[in-house]
Amino acid sequence: MARQHLNGVFKDFEKLVVTKLAGPHRGPEKLAAVLAEAEFVSEEHCDIGYDLTVRHPALPVEREVSNYPILSGIIDGVACGFIVFLMDGELTIECHSWAAADIPPDVRERGLQIE
C-alpha cells in the first residue's frame, strides 16, 4: 500500500537534498513536479540510515548517481551524508551515517539540519 505524508512524500530536509543533488540533472519544472507529485515506493531503515524511494514519470530510466555537492546532516550528534540514485523512473535518497554511530530510526519524523 502506498503511503503519503500529509504534505507529499518528502520531508523539508529531503527536498533540499533532492534539489541540491538531483536538481542539476533535471530542469526546474521537472524537479518541481517530482517534489510535489512523486509516488511513494518504499522506505527502508537500518542502523546506519535509511533509503526512501519514490516514482515519477519525469525521472530518467538510465542510472544516475549523485553525491556532489557533499551534503552533511546532524541528528543527536550523529553526522550523516546523502546520495541520490535515479533509475527506472525512480529516485532513491540514501541517508547514511558518516561514523560508526547509529542514526535514530525516527530521523525522518524529527528532521535534521543540512550543512
C-alpha positions as CSV (number, residue, x, y, z in Angstrom):
1,M,0.0,0.0,0.0
2,A,1.4,3.4,-1.0
3,R,2.0,5.7,1.9
4,Q,2.0,9.5,1.6
5,H,2.9,12.1,4.2
6,L,0.4,14.9,4.7
7,N,2.5,17.3,2.5
8,G,3.7,14.8,0.0
9,V,6.4,12.1,0.2
10,F,9.4,14.3,1.1
11,K,10.3,16.0,4.3
12,D,11.7,19.5,4.0
13,F,15.3,18.4,4.5
14,E,14.8,15.7,1.9
15,K,13.5,18.3,-0.6
16,L,16.8,20.2,-0.1
17,V,18.8,17.1,-0.6
18,V,16.9,16.2,-3.8
19,T,17.2,19.8,-5.1
20,K,21.0,20.0,-4.4
21,L,21.9,16.5,-5.6
22,A,19.4,15.7,-8.4
23,G,18.4,19.3,-9.3
24,P,21.4,20.0,-11.6
25,H,20.4,16.9,-13.6
26,R,16.7,17.9,-14.0
27,G,15.1,21.0,-15.3
28,P,13.4,23.2,-12.6
29,E,9.9,22.3,-13.9
30,K,10.6,18.5,-13.8
31,L,12.2,18.8,-10.4
32,A,9.2,20.8,-9.0
33,A,6.9,18.1,-10.4
34,V,8.9,15.3,-8.8
35,L,9.0,17.0,-5.4
36,A,5.2,17.7,-5.5
37,E,3.8,14.6,-7.2
38,A,6.2,11.7,-6.5
39,E,4.6,8.4,-5.6
40,F,5.9,6.6,-2.5
41,V,7.5,3.3,-3.3
42,S,9.4,2.2,-0.2
43,E,11.2,3.3,3.0
44,E,13.8,1.0,4.5
45,H,15.7,1.6,7.7
46,C,18.8,0.1,9.1
47,D,21.1,1.1,12.0
48,I,23.3,3.3,9.8
49,G,20.5,5.2,8.0
50,Y,17.6,4.8,5.6
51,D,16.6,4.7,2.0
52,L,13.5,6.4,0.6
53,T,12.3,5.5,-2.9
54,V,9.7,7.3,-5.0
55,R,8.5,7.1,-8.5
56,H,7.6,9.8,-11.1
57,P,7.4,9.8,-14.9
58,A,9.8,12.7,-15.1
59,L,12.6,10.7,-13.6
60,P,15.1,9.0,-16.0
61,V,15.3,5.4,-17.0
62,E,19.1,5.4,-17.2
63,R,21.1,5.2,-14.0
64,E,22.5,8.3,-12.4
65,V,24.2,8.6,-9.0
66,S,24.7,12.0,-7.4
67,N,26.6,12.6,-4.1
68,Y,28.0,16.1,-5.1
69,P,28.0,18.6,-3.6
70,I,28.7,16.7,-0.4
71,L,25.8,17.3,2.0
72,S,26.0,16.6,5.7
73,G,23.3,16.5,8.3
74,I,23.4,16.0,12.0
75,I,20.9,14.5,14.5
76,D,21.6,13.7,18.1
77,G,25.3,14.4,17.5
78,V,25.5,11.8,14.7
79,A,26.7,13.2,11.3
80,C,25.2,11.7,8.2
81,G,25.5,12.1,4.4
82,F,23.3,11.6,1.4
83,I,23.4,10.0,-2.0
84,V,20.6,10.2,-4.6
85,F,20.1,7.4,-7.1
86,L,18.0,7.8,-10.2
87,M,17.0,4.8,-12.4
88,D,13.9,3.2,-14.0
89,G,11.7,6.2,-13.3
90,E,12.6,6.1,-9.6
91,L,14.6,8.3,-7.2
92,T,16.2,6.9,-4.0
93,I,17.6,9.1,-1.3
94,E,20.1,7.2,0.8
95,C,20.9,8.8,4.2
96,H,23.9,7.1,5.9
97,S,26.0,7.7,9.0
98,W,29.5,9.1,8.5
99,A,30.6,7.3,11.7
100,A,30.1,4.0,13.5
101,A,27.1,5.6,15.3
102,D,23.6,4.7,14.5
103,I,21.1,7.2,13.0
104,P,17.8,7.2,15.0
105,P,15.0,5.3,13.3
106,D,12.7,8.3,13.6
107,V,15.1,10.7,11.8
108,R,12.6,11.4,9.1
109,E,9.9,12.4,11.5
110,R,12.3,14.6,13.6
111,G,14.2,16.0,10.7
112,L,17.7,17.2,10.7
113,Q,19.8,20.2,9.8
114,I,21.6,20.1,6.5
115,E,25.1,21.7,6.3
